[in-house]
């Protein structure tokens, strides 16, 4: 009985693999047949690492210092693009739920003669981008560059102070803020089936006077395409 079940499972796996390959061969054998034009929805996940520098959220008198922050992310993607020959252009937006966190301790000064030590911690819980994509299509591959805006929701908190009194010299409270900045990077996407593609991409996030996060984002995803 066990052997029969095992043989059945193996047969199903072989049949499924052959069926999938047959579909791929039928639809994607010609290097000119893959069409990137359309609207798509996707899923993505990855990892981000970089620095947080949130002292400016509490007071403009602080001498800013930064600390490492990192964490995973998972979310969804929405986009639309059009292809002309080998050139593909479009817009893409995404939103990811993240746990990018870190903490650091450093000198705090600028309040008269007071110089002390402050410890901050911060966590980014949501990260979203809106970007333009421009790419070059070759066979089933798409090589693209992307640039646009990023918006993150980060909570920062003083957890320790030395040399000054919180609430008297300045407020030491938790700050939850939306921070606008720039996103730029690139990636590679591969058309598996006419409606399905997979991608790997890198984004640099930061810049902007109100952005306290400067980071690197590496993620993979799949996109499901409609129309075209």
Secondary structure, 3 states (H helix, E strand, C coil): CHHHHHHHHHHHHHHHHHHHHHHHHHHHCCCCCCCCCEEEEEEEEEEEEEEECCHHHCCCCCCCCCEEEEEEEEEEEEEEEEEECCEEEEEEEEEEEEEEEEEEEEEEEEECCEEEEEEEEEEEEEEEEEEEEEEEEECCEEEEEEEEEEEEEEEEEEEEEECCCECCCECCCCEEEEEEEEEEEEEEEEEEECCEEEEEEEEEEECCCCCCEEEEEEEEEEEEEECC
